[in-house]
Amino acid sequence: MKKIILILWLATLSMKAQLSENFSDGNYTANPTWSGDVASFVVSGDNLRCNSTTVNDTLYLSTPST
């Protein structure tokens, strides 16, 4: 059991799947380019906000990452 925990812990050290975006430029369609339900989102201040009027709507945005 200790070996499995050690292997999982070591594997997580090499994983890097983080992205930082503050939307301070007011644009989420460039630098980086976000795609998905772009018409359903707006930038308010430095924050991205859902602009849908449908309760429990399912929306997404994504951006490529290397």
C-alpha positions as CSV (number, residue, x, y, z in Angstrom):
1,M,0.0,0.0,0.0
2,K,2.8,2.4,0.8
3,K,4.4,1.8,-2.6
4,I,1.2,2.6,-4.4
5,I,0.8,5.9,-2.4
6,L,4.5,6.8,-3.2
7,I,4.0,6.1,-6.9
8,L,0.8,8.2,-7.0
9,W,2.5,11.0,-5.1
10,L,5.5,11.0,-7.4
11,A,3.3,11.0,-10.5
12,T,1.5,14.1,-9.3
13,L,4.7,16.0,-9.0
14,S,5.2,16.0,-12.8
15,M,1.6,17.0,-13.6
16,K,1.2,20.7,-14.6
17,A,-2.3,21.6,-15.8
18,Q,-2.8,25.1,-14.5
19,L,-3.8,28.2,-16.4
20,S,-3.9,31.7,-15.1
21,E,-6.1,34.3,-16.8
22,N,-7.4,37.5,-15.2
23,F,-9.4,38.9,-18.2
24,S,-8.1,42.3,-17.4
25,D,-7.9,43.1,-21.1
26,G,-11.7,42.7,-21.3
27,N,-11.3,40.2,-24.1
28,Y,-11.6,36.4,-23.8
29,T,-11.5,35.7,-27.6
30,A,-7.8,36.5,-28.0
31,N,-4.6,36.0,-26.1
32,P,-5.4,33.2,-25.2
33,T,-8.2,32.3,-27.5
34,W,-11.2,30.8,-25.7
35,S,-13.8,28.8,-27.6
36,G,-17.1,27.2,-26.8
37,D,-20.3,29.1,-25.8
38,V,-18.6,32.5,-26.2
39,A,-21.8,34.4,-26.8
40,S,-23.0,33.3,-23.3
41,F,-20.1,35.0,-21.4
42,V,-19.1,38.6,-20.8
43,V,-16.1,40.2,-19.0
44,S,-17.1,42.4,-16.1
45,G,-14.2,44.2,-14.5
46,D,-11.4,41.6,-14.5
47,N,-13.8,38.7,-14.2
48,L,-15.5,36.4,-16.6
49,R,-19.3,36.1,-16.0
50,C,-22.0,33.9,-17.4
51,N,-24.5,36.0,-19.2
52,S,-27.2,33.3,-19.7
53,T,-30.7,34.0,-18.6
54,T,-31.5,30.2,-18.5
55,V,-31.6,28.7,-15.1
56,N,-29.2,25.6,-14.8
57,D,-27.9,26.2,-18.3
58,T,-24.9,24.1,-19.3
59,L,-22.1,26.2,-20.9
60,Y,-18.4,25.9,-21.4
61,L,-15.3,27.7,-22.5
62,S,-12.0,26.1,-23.3
63,T,-8.6,27.1,-24.4
64,P,-5.7,25.1,-25.9
65,S,-2.8,24.6,-23.6
66,T,0.7,23.2,-24.3
